[in-house]
Amino acid sequence: MQCVLLASAEALDEAAEHAVSGGVTALFAVLLLAMIIALALEEKIHAKKSVIVGVFAGVCLILATAFQLLPLGGVTLPNGHEIEMPVYIPAIDWGVITIILGASLFVEVTSRSGVFTWMAISLTKKSGGDPWKLLLAYGILTVLFSAMLNNVTAMIIIGSLTGVSLSKLGRTDLLLGFLVVEGLLTNVGGLLTLISSVPNIIVGNVAGIGFVDFFLVAAPYVVVATAVTLWMGRRRFEIRGLENDEERSAAAALVAGFDENESITSVKFFWFSIASLLLFVVFLAGQSKIPVLEDLGMGFVALAFAGIVLLAYKHEVDKFYSAVDWDLLAFFAALFVVINTMEHAQVLALIGSGLELLIGTGENLGTGLLLVASALASSVTDNIPLAAMLAKILGSHEPAYASSTPYWWSVIFGANLGGNITPIGSASTVVAMTIIHKYKLPLSFVGFVKVAVPFAAVQIVIAVVYVVGLTWAGFLGGV
């Protein structure tokens, strides 16, 4: 994760050294806006999101090269050896790509053992067939998985469990609501600990925020935001509980007939999958503290475990490869290229300059405005370079800010919660939309925004009140 921070900082330094005219920055800002509009009209123009973003990536690369914005030529490795590499290759965050690929393959293979069906049916039986209790259970699991693992893996696993549970209950009419709420909660869960998301690590490292201090500040908000999001999801999607003895008896009779062992074809492979899943969670949660894995990253862990479980089907791995959502991977790769060109074209710097002005409006007002502005900015661009840029801006102020300064927390909360405003605001919301489309549920880009904005607005308002309140009470005062 330190490599991510260093890479982001170096990219920002290079961008600052290279003078870019205002007209060029404006041109790329228009391209970014055009891409967002095109994604919003995805269904009307009858094109996959990977194709849309791929076209914009190509245009951005051509223009960026023509305007001499990109560092072209060889790449020097740590050992001094120089290799030729197209500039758009290192622009892609391969950590995210490998996590999605590895986690998807891992879930696809282990699901063959019946482990996810077993977990889903067991949880469904525990809920007594009550949809509201089931939403509570999956919502809390989503937050915990997002905090311990990462948003993408959490969404892939919880999305799989949800589909099984609601299908068994015959309540697929609630599937859209469950998946949307779970997608929104992944970004709330990403706030829980210092290592739950990359923006947390970037800002926390620059600000000098410790793991325990981070948790103590973030945890109360996460609890409140999770409860409010679940309550809003219940009302918005009409996910009601069982209201009388007749409904409860009927549901109890239904779940009593469920057999969690029905999908287990091999007891040996089932327990192998259970062990693999537990180790997968342990290694992902402790990856940053394990020698060697700390450097190789979560993506390597995901791919390694995918390779381990694939050994059980070593003669038919092509079936699992065909189940991978290559459109999703291509979309992310192209999106990272677009964001990288925006960074070199100073579009992100322009956003950062605007946010920097908010700091001068006073501690309380500036804290709230910076949080909202950070959220809006991260809803349309990658929150990783945005967080790195804002951390650099805050860190350059004199006198230096202490780790308790509310501006750091404004960036942390804004960068995470902004991912809930649009379906491209975070990797987990993109995955949530992909699962939604996999089940052929009716939700477009614009439809997601209409549904998600009220949730995101409430989450952001609560965050502003919380951070400003802590500041006013003296818990997050500056030095």
Secondary structure by P-SEA (a helix, b strand, c coil): caaaaaaaaaaaaaaaaccccaaaaaaaaaaaaaaaaaaaacccccccaaaaaaaaaaaaaaaaaaacccccccccccccbbbbbcccccccaaaaaaaaaaaaaaaaaaaaaaaaaaaaaaaaaaacccaaaaaaaaaaaaaaaaacccaaaaaaaaaaaaaaaaaaaccccaaaaaaaaaaaaaaaaaaccccccaaaaaaaaaacccaaaaaaacaaaaaaaaaaaaaaaaaaacccccccaaaaaaaaaaaaacccccccccaaaaaaaaaaaaaaaaaaaacccccccccccaaaaaaaaaaaaaccccccaaaaaaacaaaaaaaaaaaaaaaaaaaaaaaaaaaaaaaaaaaaccaaaaaaaaaaaaaaaaccccaaaaaaaaaaaaaacccccccccaaaaaaaaaaaccccccccccaaaaaaaaaaaaacccccaaaaaaacaaaaaaaaaaaaaaaaaaaaacccccc
